[in-house]
Amino acid sequence: MAQLKQDRALYTRAKIIRAAAEVFDDLGFASASLSKIVNRAGVTIGAVYFHFTSKEELARAVMAEQVTDMTFPAGEEGLQLVIDITLDVARQLQHNTLLRAGIRLAVEQGAFGLEDDAAYSLWTELLRRQLAVARERGELLDRVDEREFAQLLVGAYTGTQLVSQITAGHDDLTERIATLWYYFLPGVAVPEVIPRLRLEPATSDTESF
């Protein structure tokens, strides 16, 4: 019986987070309300307050779980996989509401009194690890620092996706990220590697995050 109650509570919490993601994605933090989230989730306000003390706490939960539904391209590690990940995230932003809401809230977090770089740190470390492999494979120029470039890439990606969201609803994000790499690669990759790199989304199998 206790396990059944725990499972039900976890299910309700996940249901609330997904409904909140949909509302935050549609309206942004400022215009979203707990009543709208309650209606979208089909639960009571009491159920929301059982799991979350405020709209702000619920927003933090959406930010923290933005990668829950994500998959990443499978393939040989290194610079090509870094490119593939960025292009695939661009594709997933078109249909993954939890990811899209988490990124939007990370950008808007000042509106609810938060200065949390956890989401950005997560992406930076993910890319840094692959850039370290690229270093071992001799794909990066000697002057490139993997962590610095990962931080720069996350910042450039964040700005690019925001402009794409505003101007095209993310429909052109894949093309924008490919353009970003077109200009970045001469500054980070050894010249003989660049012609071998693909700037189109990978079509191979994916792996869970």
N, C-alpha and C positions, 0 to 999 in steps of 0.2 A: 504493500500500500504506500509506504514512504517513497519507494522508487517511482511509483506511478505519479505521485504528487510532484516529485522532483522533475520528472520528464515533462509533465504538463507545464510546470513553471518555466522550464527552459524553452519549450515550444512557444509559450505566450511571449516570453522575452524576445525571442527571435522574430516573432510576428510583429511585435511593436517596433523593433528596430527597422524592419523592412518597410513597414508603413511610414515610419518617420523619414526614412531615406527617400521615399517617393515624394513626400510633402516637401522636404527640404530641397530636393532636386527641382521640384516644380516652382517653389515660391522663394527659396532662400531662407536663411535663418530668421530674419526680421519679420517676414510676413507669415511664417509658419506659426501655428498655434497648437497647443495640446489638444484642443477640441477637434481640430482638423485631423490630427494624427489618430485620435481615438476613433473618429468616424471611419478613417481609412483602414484602420486595423480591425475594426469590428469588435472592440473590447470595451470595458468600462474604464472610466477615469481612475477608479480604484486600482485596477490592474496595472495601469501605467505607473501610478505612485508606489505600488508594491515593489516595482523594479527600478524606478528612476525618481529622484527627488525633484527634478525640474526639467524644463526644456533644454537647459544648458547641459545637464548631465546626459540627456538623451542624445544631444548633438555630439558630445564627446564619444559616446558609444558608437555612433555611426562612423565617425572618423577612425576610431580604433579598429573597426571591423571591415573597412573598405575593401580589403583584399580577400575577404572570405570566399567569394565566388570566383576568384580569378584563376586562370590557368596561364602558363607561359609556354612559349614555343620550345619544343625539344630540339636538340641539335648540338653540334660540337661547341664547347665553350670557347669564349674569346670575344674579339671585337664584333664579329658577325652576330653573335648571340645578343650582345648589348643592343645592336641596331634592331634586331628582330624583336626584342622585348619592347623597345620604345614604339615600334610600329604596331605591334600587337595590342599594346595598351591603348593606343589611339583607336584601333578597331573596336576594342571592348567598351570604350567610353561611349560608343554609339548605342549600346544596348544594356550595359550593366549599370543598373540604377544605383546600387549600393556603392560601387566604385565612384560613379559620377557625383553622388551626393557627398561622399567622404572628401573628395577633392574640392568640391565647392565650399564645404564647411571649413576646410583647412585654409582656404583663401579668405573666407569671411569671418574667421574666428575672433577677430578683434571686436566684432559686433556683440559677442557674448562674453567679453572680458577674458579671453583665453590667449595665451601666447605659448602654444605647444608645438614644438618642431618634430614631434615623434613621427608623424607621417612622412615628413621630408627626410628625416634620418633613416627611416626604413628603406625608402627608395634609393637614397644615397649609398647605403651599405650594400644593397642588392647589386647596384651597378658597379660599385667599387670592387666587389669580389670578382665580377666578370672582367673588369679592366685589369685586375691583378693577373688573371690568366692570360689576357692579351699581352701583358708585359712579358710573362714567361715564354710566350710563343714568339716574341720578337716583333709584335705588331705595332707597338707604340714607339714614338720618337723618344729619345733619351730625356728630353726636357719636360716630358709630360709627367705630372704627379697624379696618380690614379684617384686619390681622394678629392683633390682640388677639381679635377675634371668631372668627377661624379657629381660634386656639389654644383658646379656650373651647369651641367647637363640637366639636373633636376630643376634648377631655377629657370633655365631657358625653356624647358618643357612646360613648366607651370604657366609661364607667361604666354607661350604659344597656344596651349590648350584653352586658356581663358579667352584670348582673342578669337580663336576658332569657335568657341561656344557662343560668343556674343554675335559674331558675324554670320555663322553658318550652322549653328547647332551641332558642331563637331563633325559635320559631313565632310569637310575638307581637311580634317586634322592629319590623316595619314600623309597626304601630300605635303602639308606644312612641315611635318616632322622629317620627311625625306629631304626637303629643302634645307632644313636645319643641319642635317648630316652632310649634305653636299658642301656646305660652307665650313663645317667643323672638321671634317676628315683631313684636309690638307694641313691642318694645324696640330693634329694629334697622331695620325697614322704614318708609318713609313711609306714612302712613295710606291714601292713595289707591291704593297698589300692592297692599296686603294682599288685598282682595277678588278680585284677578285671579290670585292664586297658588294652585296646586293642591297639596294635601297627600295625594295618592294616587300610587302608583307610575306612572311614565310607561309608555305602551304603544308608544312609537315605536321606531325602529331604534336599535341600539347602535353604539358605536365602540370600537375597541381602545384600551387605555391607552397 
